[in-house]
Amino acid sequence: RVRKYLRGGHDLGLTIGASETKVLGAVAPRSNQWARLSGTLELPFRLYLLGEIEYSTGDDLEGTRYLAEIGRRF
């Protein structure tokens, strides 16, 4: 995991990971790999915009996923 904090409270991050799970009764373990690029933009009035793009390969949930979130910091 790598994250770079930028001026104004913004940030940009990259996460790369892998997992392997052995399931009882299964012949082979299940393995997954992923890469996720995420970032946060600080907006006026204590609001923020968060975005993520994740690409996954392997035995479970293969494909690309997108996430966008707007929120308020208290």
N, C-alpha and C positions, 0 to 999 in steps of 0.2 A: 504494500500500500504506500502510495506517495501522494502527498497533498501540498499544494503551493498556496499560501495565503497572499492575497494581493491587496493593494491600497483600497481603502473604503470598506473593508470587511468582506470583500468578495473572496472566493476560493475556487480552486480547480483541483480535482483529484483523479487518480487512476488506481484501480484495484484489480489485481490479477490473482486468481485462485484456482484450486482444484480440490476435489474430494473423492474418496473411494469408500464405499460401504459394502460390507459383507452381510448378506441377508441369509438367515437360516433357511436351509433347504434349497437355496439357489446354487446353480452350478458355478457361475462366475460372479465376481464382485461388480457392483455398479459404480461407474466412474463418471465424473462431470468436471468440466473446466469452464471458466468464465473470465471475462474482462469487462470492467465497468468504468465508464468515464462519467464523472459527476461534477457539478459546479453549483455555486450559490451566488446570486446577485443580491446585494443589499439595496432595498428600495426606500424611498421616503416613508415617514410615519411608522417606523419600526417594522415595515413589511419586508419580506424576502421572497425570492423566486428560486426554487431548487429544481434542477433538471438532471436526469440520469439516462444514459444509454447503456444497456447491458447486452453483450453477446455471449451466448452459452452453447457449448457442444457437449456431447456425451449421451448417457442413457436416459436422463430425465430433463424435461423442459428445454429442449433444444430450440434455438432461434434467438431472435432479437426482441428486446423489450424496451419500452420507453416509459419514463415517469416524469411528470411535471407537477410541481406543488407550489402553491402560493400560501404564505402563512404570515402571522404576526407574532413578534417576540414580545413577551410580557416582562 
